[in-house]
Amino acid sequence: MTQHPGFESSDRSLGCKLNRAIYGLKQAPRAWFERLKTTLLQFGFTDSKCDPSLFIYKTSSTITYILVYVDDIIITGNSPSLVHKLIQQLNASFSLKQLGSLDYFWGIEVHSLSSGALLMTQSKYIRDLLQRTNMLEAEPIYSPMTSSCKLSKHGSDLLQDPSFYRSVVGALQYLTITRPELSFAVNKVCQFMTSTLESHWTAVKRILRYLKGALYSGLILYPASPHQHLSIRGFWASDWASDPDDRRSTSSAAVYVGLNLVSWWSRKRSPSPVQKLNIGV
């Protein structure tokens, strides 16, 4: 840090010692998170082993969750009085601004339905993406990819602006948070970040046209019934050597807890190791 005006010293070996993190510095978010984490651990919370930004407070009858993203915080639990007390404790240590019930977080819109379920959408994010790609007036289509689509990295129709392709595909990856049906199609177009052809961009535009026709679709989370046991169900599917370049398969999976889809993915499978067999005669 340079010396403050009016406090210059002719000794160039002197430096400034930073006692507090300044907003805007690279280390400021880390310093803020460490302070918040220390405070929550003092309150009796434990940090999740699966997600370092998730903190859990659990007793025999109550449970409270805190999810942190930089300086945005979500607090929920089964005891409103405990949640209110926690907010007061945090407000005594930090400067908080309460925004009420959750309706928007990290680009995700949360809608409370009359049935008690939550609908998570990214309609604003999709509109901004369509605006950026000049696809806002495109004709909608009702499937993100055709079953006969076979994309290859070999071809002569090179895309003029591959950096824009990578930017749009990266934005589509974030959409799979609330749109599981995009996982397979987005996984396919993600495989051509380095060797991008016009045919790959055509596939991306089809995904964008699909989003234009399904702007307000999203992921629904249903409340669990206290009278029924939660069941865990998994579904898995794989094609067989569908990639025309390396003959590798693509597998997809979905995991449900009760009626709620909680985990899903689609990825190209790694090549199986070749096993050598010694056969004696």
C-alpha positions in Angstrom: 0.0 0.0 0.0 1.3 3.5 -0.8 1.7 5.9 2.0 -1.3 8.1 2.7 -1.2 11.8 1.5 0.1 13.9 4.3 1.9 11.0 6.0 4.7 10.5 3.5 8.1 9.5 4.8 11.4 9.8 3.0 12.4 6.3 4.2 11.3 4.1 1.3 11.7 0.9 3.4 8.7 1.8 5.5 5.4 0.1 4.8 1.8 0.3 5.9 0.4 -2.3 8.2 -3.3 -3.1 7.4 -5.2 -3.8 10.6 -8.6 -4.2 9.0 -9.6 -5.6 5.6 -10.7 -2.9 3.2 -13.7 -3.5 0.9 -12.6 -4.1 -2.6 -9.2 -5.8 -1.9 -8.7 -9.4 -3.1 -8.4 -10.7 0.5 -11.5 -8.8 1.8 -14.0 -11.5 1.0 -11.8 -14.1 2.6 -11.3 -12.0 5.7 -15.1 -11.3 5.9 -15.9 -15.0 5.6 -13.4 -16.0 8.3 -14.9 -13.5 10.7 -18.4 -14.6 10.0 -17.5 -18.3 10.3 -15.8 -17.7 13.6 -18.9 -15.9 14.9 -21.2 -18.7 13.8 -19.0 -21.4 15.4 -19.1 -19.4 18.6 -22.9 -19.5 18.4 -22.8 -23.3 18.2 -23.0 -23.8 14.5 -21.0 -26.5 12.6 -19.8 -26.1 9.0 -20.9 -28.7 6.5 -18.3 -31.1 5.3 -19.9 -31.1 1.8 -20.4 -27.3 1.4 -18.1 -24.9 3.3 -20.6 -22.1 2.9 -23.4 -24.0 4.7 -23.6 -23.9 8.6 -25.9 -26.0 10.7 -27.2 -25.6 14.2 -29.0 -28.7 15.5 -30.6 -29.7 18.9 -32.9 -32.5 19.9 -36.0 -30.5 18.6 -34.7 -27.7 16.4 -32.5 -27.3 13.4 -31.3 -24.1 11.7 -29.5 -23.6 8.4 -27.4 -20.7 7.3 -26.2 -20.5 3.7 -23.6 -17.8 2.9 -22.6 -16.4 -0.5 -20.1 -13.5 0.0 -22.3 -11.0 1.9 -25.7 -12.6 1.0 -27.1 -14.9 3.7 -30.1 -17.2 3.8 -31.4 -18.3 7.2 -34.1 -20.9 7.7 -35.2 -23.4 10.3 -38.1 -25.1 12.0 -38.2 -22.7 14.9 -39.2 -19.1 14.0 -38.2 -17.8 17.5 -34.7 -19.3 17.2 -34.3 -17.8 13.7 -35.4 -14.4 15.1 -33.0 -14.7 18.0 -30.1 -15.6 15.7 -30.8 -12.6 13.5 -30.6 -10.4 16.6 -27.3 -11.9 17.6 -25.9 -11.4 14.1 -27.2 -7.9 14.0 -25.3 -7.2 17.2 -22.0 -8.2 15.6 -22.6 -7.1 12.0 -24.6 -4.5 10.1 -27.5 -6.5 8.6 -30.3 -5.6 6.2 -33.3 -7.9 6.4 -35.0 -8.4 3.1 -37.9 -10.5 4.3 -38.9 -13.9 2.8 -36.7 -15.4 0.2 -37.6 -14.4 -3.3 -34.3 -13.9 -5.2 -30.8 -15.2 -4.5 -27.8 -15.5 -6.7 -29.8 -15.2 -9.9 -32.4 -17.7 -8.8 -36.0 -16.6 -8.3 -37.9 -18.4 -5.5 -41.7 -18.5 -5.7 -43.9 -19.8 -2.8 -46.8 -21.8 -4.2 -50.2 -22.2 -2.4 -49.5 -25.9 -1.9 -46.5 -25.0 0.2 -44.0 -26.0 -2.5 -41.2 -23.8 -3.8 -40.7 -23.1 -7.4 -37.1 -22.0 -8.4 -36.7 -20.4 -11.8 -34.1 -18.3 -13.6 -36.4 -16.4 -16.0 -34.6 -13.0 -15.6 -31.3 -14.7 -16.1 -32.6 -16.4 -19.3 -34.0 -13.1 -20.6 -30.7 -11.4 -20.1 -28.9 -14.3 -21.9 -31.4 -14.2 -24.8 -30.9 -10.4 -25.0 -27.1 -10.8 -25.0 -27.2 -13.4 -27.8 -29.8 -11.5 -29.9 -32.2 -14.5 -29.5 -35.0 -12.6 -27.7 -37.2 -12.6 -30.8 -36.3 -16.1 -31.9 -38.9 -18.6 -32.7 -39.4 -20.9 -29.7 -38.8 -24.7 -30.0 -39.9 -27.4 -27.6 -36.8 -29.7 -27.2 -33.2 -28.6 -26.4 -31.6 -31.1 -28.7 -32.8 -33.7 -31.3 -32.1 -37.4 -30.6 -30.4 -37.7 -34.0 -27.9 -34.8 -33.2 -24.3 -36.1 -33.5 -21.7 -33.4 -32.9 -18.1 -33.9 -34.0 -14.9 -31.9 -33.5 -13.9 -32.5 -37.1 -15.0 -30.1 -39.7 -14.0 -27.1 -41.8 -16.8 -24.7 -40.7 -14.8 -23.0 -37.9 -16.6 -20.5 -35.8 -15.4 -16.9 -36.2 -15.8 -16.0 -32.5 -15.1 -19.0 -30.2 -14.7 -16.8 -27.1 -18.4 -15.8 -27.4 -19.4 -19.4 -27.8 -17.5 -20.3 -24.6 -19.1 -17.4 -22.7 -22.7 -18.5 -23.7 -22.0 -22.1 -23.0 -20.7 -21.1 -19.5 -23.9 -19.2 -18.9 -25.9 -22.3 -19.9 -24.0 -24.4 -17.4 -25.3 -22.2 -14.6 -28.9 -22.7 -15.9 -28.7 -26.4 -15.1 -29.1 -25.5 -11.4 -32.8 -25.2 -11.9 -33.2 -26.8 -15.3 -32.2 -30.5 -15.1 -33.6 -31.2 -18.6 -30.7 -29.1 -20.0 -28.0 -31.3 -18.5 -27.5 -33.6 -21.5 -27.6 -30.9 -24.2 -25.4 -28.5 -22.3 -22.9 -31.3 -21.6 -22.7 -32.0 -25.3 -21.9 -28.4 -26.3 -19.4 -28.1 -23.5 -17.2 -30.7 -25.2 -16.2 -28.3 -28.0 -14.7 -25.3 -26.2 -11.4 -25.6 -27.9 -12.4 -26.7 -31.4 -15.6 -24.9 -32.1 -17.6 -25.2 -35.4 -20.7 -23.6 -36.8 -22.6 -26.8 -36.2 -21.8 -26.5 -32.5 -23.1 -22.9 -32.4 -26.3 -24.1 -34.2 -26.8 -26.6 -31.3 -26.4 -23.8 -28.8 -28.9 -21.7 -30.6 -31.4 -24.5 -30.4 -31.0 -24.6 -26.6 -31.6 -20.9 -26.5 -34.7 -21.3 -28.7 -36.0 -24.0 -26.3 -35.4 -21.6 -23.3 -37.4 -18.9 -25.2 -40.4 -21.3 -25.2 -39.9 -22.5 -21.6 -39.0 -19.2 -19.9 -40.8 -19.8 -16.6 -40.1 -23.5 -16.1 -38.0 -24.5 -13.2 -37.4 -26.8 -10.3 -40.2 -27.5 -7.8 -39.4 -28.6 -4.2 -42.3 -30.2 -2.4 -42.7 -30.1 1.4 -42.2 -33.5 3.1 -45.2 -35.2 4.7 -44.6 -35.8 8.4 -46.7 -39.1 8.1 -44.6 -40.7 5.3 -41.1 -42.0 5.2 -38.8 -40.3 2.7 -37.7 -42.7 0.0 -34.5 -42.3 -2.0 -34.7 -43.3 -5.7 -32.0 -43.1 -8.3 -32.3 -43.4 -12.1 -29.4 -44.0 -14.4 -29.1 -44.3 -18.2 -26.3 -44.4 -20.7 -26.0 -44.6 -24.4 -23.5 -46.9 -26.1 -20.4 -45.5 -27.8 -22.4 -42.6 -29.2 -19.5 -40.1 -29.7 -18.4 -40.2 -33.3 -14.9 -39.1 -32.5 -13.8 -41.4 -29.6 -16.7 -43.8 -29.3 -17.1 -43.1 -25.7 -20.5 -43.3 -24.0 -22.5 -40.5 -22.2 -24.2 -41.4 -18.9 -26.9 -39.5 -17.0 -28.4 -39.9 -13.6 -31.0 -38.4 -11.3 -31.6 -38.9 -7.6 -34.9 -38.2 -5.8 -35.6 -37.8 -2.1 -39.3 -38.3 -1.8 -40.8 -36.2 -4.7 -37.9 -33.8 -4.9 -35.1 -34.1 -7.4 -32.0 -33.3 -5.4 -29.1 -34.3 -7.7 -28.6 -34.9 -11.4 -25.8 -35.0 -13.9 -24.8 -35.9 -17.4 -21.2 -36.6 -18.4 -19.1 -38.4 -20.9 -17.7 -41.6 -19.4 -14.0 -42.1 -19.1 -12.5 -44.9 -21.3 -12.3 -48.2 -19.5 -8.8 -49.4 -18.8 -7.6 -52.3 -21.0 -7.0 -55.4 -19.0 -4.3 -57.8 -20.1 -4.9 -61.5 -19.5 -2.2 -64.1 -19.4 -3.6 -67.4 -20.6 -1.5 -70.4 -20.2 -1.9 -73.5 -22.3 
